[in-house]
Amino acid sequence: MDLFSAVAEKDVTFRVARRLKDVVKDVNRLKVTIGTDYSNFTSEMTYD
């Protein structure tokens, strides 16, 4: 039995611990920064 099967049998709920940290307008695009409260990890993406 793998981890996910074992967890599914116990009806465990996972919550994603990421949130929107920042949004910056870049001409006609948006640059967003997503991070977590549990580490210094951040990820930036640009959207039209």
N, C-alpha and C positions, 0 to 999 in steps of 0.2 A: 504494500500500500504506500503510495507516495504522500507527501506532505499535504497537498491540496485535497486529496480524497479524505484523509484523516480529519482535516479541518472542516470540510463540508459535512461530514457525519455529525459533528458537534454543533452545527448551526452557528458558527463563529462569523462575526461581521468585521470586515476590514474597513478602515477609514484611511483615505489618502491624506497624508499630512503635508500637503503642498498648498500654497496660497499665492495670490497675486501680490507682489511686493511693490511694483512700480509700473507706471505707464508713461511713456514719453512720446510726444508727437514729433515725427520726423518728416517734414514736408507733408505729403499726403499718405503717410504710413504711420503705424503705431509700433513702437518697440516696447515689449512687455518683459518684465523680469518676474520669474516665478521662483519661489524659495520655500524653505521649510523652517519651522521654529526649532528643529532638533539638530541642525548643523549649519555650517556656513555655505552649504551648496546653494548655488543659484543657476538659473538657466535663462538665457535671453533669446527671444524670438521676435521677428519682425513680420507684421501682417499688413496686407493692403487695406 
